């Protein structure tokens, strides 16, 4: 196989992926105006449903233009040998492979962030603002960007530097060391993300004593779950949308509630949402997802180790001087169809896990308050109540609302 053939395979993968996504988006958009199923007739009144339809249509149009821009930019970068240009800049500053890789990825990541920022700004301050969701100030938006870039430089740069160093020191065996590094980082982030990273962006406060805490503690005790760390996060700082999530394990396990969730739901509904989150823990979904992620990372790195030394990878995207960092980019582009398949499997498993967590909440607490909470959260986020099944299959990590409610109502 020649480098040119590989180049056109990469181009084909990018274009086919774009066409596939646009077909799915279009099929899904055709169902925006479907009648609301009778089981969900109490979610929206007529005016609210029209608003949800307008919100979906606006995001659909925005998605077409933003993804089309991304496609054109990516193809232009590849056809105009953009990676060769960036690689030459990086090599002009150093002969050290680690430094070259850091400069190379730094330029690409920062340039990508700068180019996509106007789209993020429009999404936040025009679309989300228009439909009443946005609470982000321009100051917060800018600070979030700067903090994100800083974390990318420190954490991402550190991991890249270590992986390149191991590649230089151990050759084809580097994947084992890289797997170890990524595994350690993944476990560390799962354990301490809420304690170390979240405070950089949000304020977290322990749930104060009172009726809600007592009800939560009573439920936790009834299922033998030691739940001491319950935090409220100031999600309203950025959006009116609500959420809750479980993080950590062992002594670091905690449940975090958005302040918007606490404001939008009744106490019983909040306990039902927490029962669902506890269900994820009790059914070992957290550990299963973590182990699966680690194994998939190991498989990907092993496949990478087989091909990374082949100069065809670098040559395929227009770079004459073969290198690990350029090969990594080419491999990522070629590997995307496999990532798509593993993503589909992970989404399917995630939907199964959501049903299991719902069943746990129904069995150990009550189904009705979970149903009403799901309806309220869908209404408050103007979510799509009639998604196409193909779109759900390809993109949803949670079952659609109607299916979850039907499952919760089953005896």
C-alpha positions in Angstrom: 0.0 0.0 0.0 1.3 3.5 -0.9 1.1 6.6 1.3 -1.2 8.2 -1.3 -3.7 5.2 -1.0 -3.6 5.5 2.8 -4.2 9.3 2.4 -7.4 8.7 0.3 -8.6 6.1 2.8 -8.3 8.7 5.6 -10.2 11.2 3.4 -12.9 8.6 2.7 -13.3 7.8 6.4 -13.7 11.5 7.3 -16.3 12.1 4.5 -18.3 8.9 5.1 -18.4 9.6 8.8 -19.7 13.2 8.1 -22.4 11.9 5.6 -23.5 9.2 8.1 -23.9 11.8 10.9 -25.8 14.2 8.6 -28.2 11.5 7.4 -28.9 10.5 11.0 -29.4 14.1 12.0 -31.8 14.7 9.1 -33.8 11.5 9.8 -34.0 12.5 13.5 -35.0 16.1 12.6 -38.0 14.8 10.5 -39.5 13.5 13.8 -39.3 16.8 15.7 -42.9 17.5 15.0 -44.3 14.1 15.7 -47.3 14.0 18.1 -46.2 13.5 21.8 -46.9 9.9 23.0 -49.9 9.8 25.4 -47.6 8.6 28.2 -45.7 11.9 27.9 -48.7 14.2 27.3 -48.2 15.9 30.6 -44.5 16.9 30.0 -45.2 19.9 27.7 -48.2 22.1 27.2 -48.8 23.4 23.6 -46.6 26.5 24.0 -43.8 24.6 25.7 -43.8 21.9 23.0 -43.5 24.6 20.3 -40.6 26.0 22.2 -38.9 22.6 22.4 -39.4 22.1 18.7 -37.8 25.5 17.9 -34.9 24.7 20.2 -34.3 21.3 18.5 -34.6 22.9 15.0 -32.2 25.7 15.9 -29.6 23.3 17.3 -30.0 21.1 14.2 -29.3 24.0 11.8 -26.3 25.1 14.0 -25.0 21.6 13.9 -25.1 21.4 10.1 -23.1 24.6 9.7 -20.6 23.9 12.5 -19.9 20.4 11.4 -19.6 21.5 7.7 -17.1 24.1 8.7 -15.1 21.5 10.6 -15.2 19.1 7.6 -14.0 21.7 5.2 -11.2 22.9 7.6 -10.0 19.3 8.2 -10.0 18.4 4.5 -8.2 21.7 3.6 -5.6 21.0 6.3 -4.9 17.6 5.0 -4.8 18.5 1.3 -2.6 21.5 1.9 -0.1 19.5 4.0 -1.0 21.3 7.2 0.6 18.7 9.4 3.9 19.0 7.6 3.8 22.8 8.1 3.2 22.4 11.9 5.8 19.6 12.2 8.4 21.9 10.5 7.6 24.7 13.0 8.0 22.3 15.9 11.3 20.9 14.5 12.7 24.5 14.1 12.7 24.9 17.9 14.3 21.6 19.0 15.8 18.3 18.0 14.4 16.6 21.1 11.5 14.2 20.1 9.6 15.0 23.3 9.8 18.8 22.9 8.9 18.5 19.2 5.8 16.4 20.1 4.7 18.9 22.7 5.1 21.9 20.4 3.4 20.0 17.6 0.3 19.0 19.7 0.3 22.4 21.5 0.0 24.3 18.2 -2.7 22.0 16.9 -4.7 22.0 20.1 -4.5 25.7 20.7 -5.3 26.6 17.1 -8.3 24.2 17.2 -9.5 25.8 20.4 -9.2 29.3 19.0 -11.0 28.3 15.8 -13.9 26.6 17.6 -14.3 29.2 20.3 -16.7 31.4 18.1 -19.0 28.4 17.7 -19.0 27.7 21.5 -19.6 31.4 22.1 -22.6 31.5 19.7 -24.0 28.3 21.1 -23.8 29.7 24.7 -24.6 33.4 24.3 -27.0 33.2 21.3 -28.8 29.8 21.2 -28.8 28.9 24.9 -29.5 32.6 25.8 -32.5 32.7 23.4 -34.2 29.7 25.0 -33.5 30.8 28.6 -30.8 28.3 29.5 -27.7 30.4 29.7 -26.4 31.7 33.0 -22.8 31.9 32.0 -21.2 35.4 32.1 -18.6 36.3 29.5 -16.0 36.4 32.3 -16.9 32.8 33.3 -16.7 31.7 29.7 -13.2 33.2 29.2 -12.0 31.8 32.5 -13.3 28.3 31.7 -11.4 28.5 28.4 -8.2 29.5 30.1 -8.5 26.9 32.8 -9.2 24.2 30.3 -6.2 25.2 28.2 -4.0 25.2 31.4 -5.2 21.7 32.3 -4.6 20.5 28.8 -1.1 21.8 28.9 -0.3 20.3 32.3 -2.1 17.0 32.2 -2.2 16.3 28.5 1.3 17.6 28.0 2.6 15.5 30.8 1.0 12.3 29.5 2.2 12.9 26.0 5.8 13.6 27.2 5.9 10.3 29.2 4.5 8.2 26.3 7.0 9.7 23.8 9.8 9.1 26.3 8.8 5.5 26.8 8.6 5.0 23.0 12.1 6.4 22.6 13.4 4.2 25.5 11.6 0.9 24.8 10.5 0.9 21.2 7.5 -1.4 20.3 7.1 -2.3 24.0 6.1 1.3 24.8 2.4 0.4 24.7 2.6 -1.5 28.0 4.2 1.5 29.8 1.7 3.9 28.1 -1.1 1.7 29.2 0.1 1.8 32.7 0.4 5.6 32.7 -3.1 6.0 31.2 -4.6 3.4 33.6 -3.1 5.1 36.6 -4.3 8.5 35.4 -7.8 7.1 34.7 -8.1 5.6 38.2 -6.7 8.7 39.8 -9.2 10.9 38.0 -12.1 8.6 38.8 -11.1 8.8 42.5 -10.3 12.5 42.8 -11.9 14.3 39.9 -14.6 15.8 42.2 -12.1 16.8 44.9 -9.3 18.3 42.7 -10.7 19.3 39.3 -14.3 20.3 39.9 -13.4 23.1 42.4 -11.4 24.8 39.6 -14.7 25.4 37.8 -17.5 25.2 40.4 -18.2 25.7 44.0 -19.3 22.5 45.9 -20.9 22.6 49.3 -22.0 19.7 51.5 -25.8 19.2 51.6 -26.9 20.9 54.8 -28.8 19.2 57.6 -32.6 19.2 57.1 -35.5 17.2 55.7 -33.8 16.4 52.4 -30.6 15.2 54.0 -32.6 13.1 56.5 -34.7 11.5 53.7 -31.6 10.7 51.7 -29.8 9.3 54.8 -32.9 7.2 55.6 -33.0 5.7 52.1 -29.2 5.1 52.0 -29.4 3.3 55.4 -32.3 1.1 54.1 -30.2 -0.3 51.2 -27.0 -0.6 53.2 -25.2 2.2 51.4 -22.8 4.4 53.3 -23.5 7.8 51.9 -21.9 10.6 53.8 -20.6 12.8 51.0 -23.5 14.5 49.4 -22.6 17.8 47.7 -24.5 20.6 46.0 -22.7 22.1 43.0 -23.5 25.6 41.6 -24.6 24.4 38.2 -26.8 27.5 37.9 -23.6 29.5 37.5 -23.7 28.3 33.8 -27.1 26.9 32.9 -30.6 26.3 34.1 -30.3 22.6 33.1 -30.2 20.1 36.0 -28.1 17.0 36.7 -26.8 14.7 39.3 -23.9 12.3 39.2 -22.0 9.7 41.2 -18.2 9.8 41.3 -15.3 8.1 43.0 -15.3 4.8 44.8 -14.1 3.5 48.2 -13.6 6.3 50.7 -13.9 8.9 47.9 -17.4 8.0 46.6 -19.8 10.9 46.6 -23.0 12.0 45.0 -23.2 15.5 43.6 -26.5 17.3 43.0 -26.8 20.4 40.8 -28.5 23.3 42.7 -30.9 23.5 39.7 -31.9 19.9 40.4 -32.6 20.6 44.1 -34.6 23.7 43.1 -36.6 22.0 40.3 -37.6 18.7 42.1 -39.5 17.7 45.2 -37.6 15.9 48.0 -39.1 12.5 47.0 -38.1 13.0 43.4 -34.5 13.9 44.5 -34.3 10.8 46.6 -35.6 8.7 43.6 -32.9 10.2 41.4 -30.3 9.4 44.1 -31.7 5.8 44.3 -31.0 5.5 40.6 -27.4 6.7 41.1 -27.0 4.3 44.0 -28.3 1.6 41.7 -25.3 2.3 39.4 -23.0 1.7 42.3 -24.7 -1.3 43.7 -24.8 -3.0 40.3 -21.1 -2.3 39.9 -21.6 -0.2 36.8 -18.9 2.3 37.9 -16.2 -0.5 38.2 -17.4 -2.3 35.0 -17.2 0.9 33.0 -13.7 1.7 34.4 -12.4 -1.8 33.7 -13.9 -1.7 30.2 -12.3 1.7 29.5 -8.9 0.4 30.6 -9.1 -2.7 28.5 -10.2 -0.8 25.4 -7.3 1.6 26.0 -4.9 -1.3 26.2 -6.2 -2.8 23.0 -5.9 0.5 21.2 -2.4 1.1 22.4 -1.4 -2.5 21.4 -2.7 -2.0 17.8 -1.0 1.4 17.8 2.3 -0.2 18.7 2.1 -2.6 15.7 1.7 0.3 13.2 3.4 3.3 14.7 6.9 2.6 13.5 5.7 2.4 9.8 6.7 5.6 8.0 3.6 5.2 5.9 1.5 6.6 8.7 3.4 9.9 8.7 3.7 10.0 4.9 0.0 9.4 4.5 -0.9 12.8 6.0 1.9 14.6 4.0 4.7 14.6 6.5 8.1 13.5 5.0 9.9 12.9 8.3 8.4 10.0 10.1 7.8 10.5 13.8 5.8 9.1 16.6 3.6 12.2 17.1 2.6 12.5 13.5 2.0 8.8 13.2 -0.3 9.1 16.3 -2.5 11.6 14.4 -2.7 9.4 11.3 -3.5 6.3 13.4 -6.2 8.2 15.2 -7.9 9.1 11.9 -7.6 5.5 10.6 -8.8 4.0 13.9 -12.0 6.1 14.0 -14.2 3.4 12.4 -13.2 1.0 15.1 -13.8 3.6 17.8 -17.2 4.1 16.2 -18.0 0.4 16.7 -16.7 0.3 20.3 -18.7 3.5 21.0 -21.9 1.8 19.7 -21.3 -1.2 22.0 -20.5 1.1 25.0 -23.7 3.1 24.3 -25.8 -0.1 24.2 -24.3 -1.3 27.5 -24.9 2.1 29.0 -28.6 2.0 28.1 -28.8 -1.4 29.6 -27.2 -0.1 32.8 -29.7 2.8 32.9 -32.6 0.3 32.9 -30.9 -1.6 35.7 -30.4 1.5 37.8 -34.0 2.5 37.2 -35.1 -1.0 38.3 -33.0 -0.7 41.4 -34.6 2.6 42.3 -38.1 1.2 41.6 -37.5 -1.8 43.8 -35.7 -0.1 46.7 -37.7 3.2 46.7 -40.6 4.1 44.4 -41.1 4.3 40.6 -43.5 7.2 40.6 -41.3 10.0 41.9 -38.5 8.9 39.5 -41.0 9.1 36.6 -42.1 12.6 37.5 -38.5 13.7 38.0 -37.5 12.4 34.6 -40.4 14.2 33.0 -39.5 17.5 34.8 -35.9 17.2 33.8 -36.9 16.6 30.2 -39.3 19.5 30.2 -36.7 21.9 31.8 -34.1 21.0 29.2 -36.5 21.0 26.2 -35.4 17.5 25.3 -36.6 15.6 22.3 -39.5 13.3 23.2 -39.7 11.6 19.8 -36.1 10.7 18.7 -35.7 8.4 15.7 -34.7 4.9 16.8 -31.6 4.9 14.5 -30.4 8.1 16.1 -31.0 6.6 19.6 -29.1 3.5 18.6 -26.1 5.5 17.3 -25.9 8.3 19.8 -27.9 7.8 23.0 -26.1 6.6 26.1 -29.5 6.7 27.9 -32.8 5.1 26.7 -35.3 7.6 25.4 -37.7 9.0 28.0 -40.8 7.0 26.8 -38.9 3.7 27.1 -37.6 4.5 30.5 -41.1 5.3 31.8 -42.6 2.2 30.2 -40.0 0.1 32.0 -40.6 1.9 35.3 -44.3 1.2 35.1 -43.9 -2.5 34.5 -44.9 -4.7 37.4 
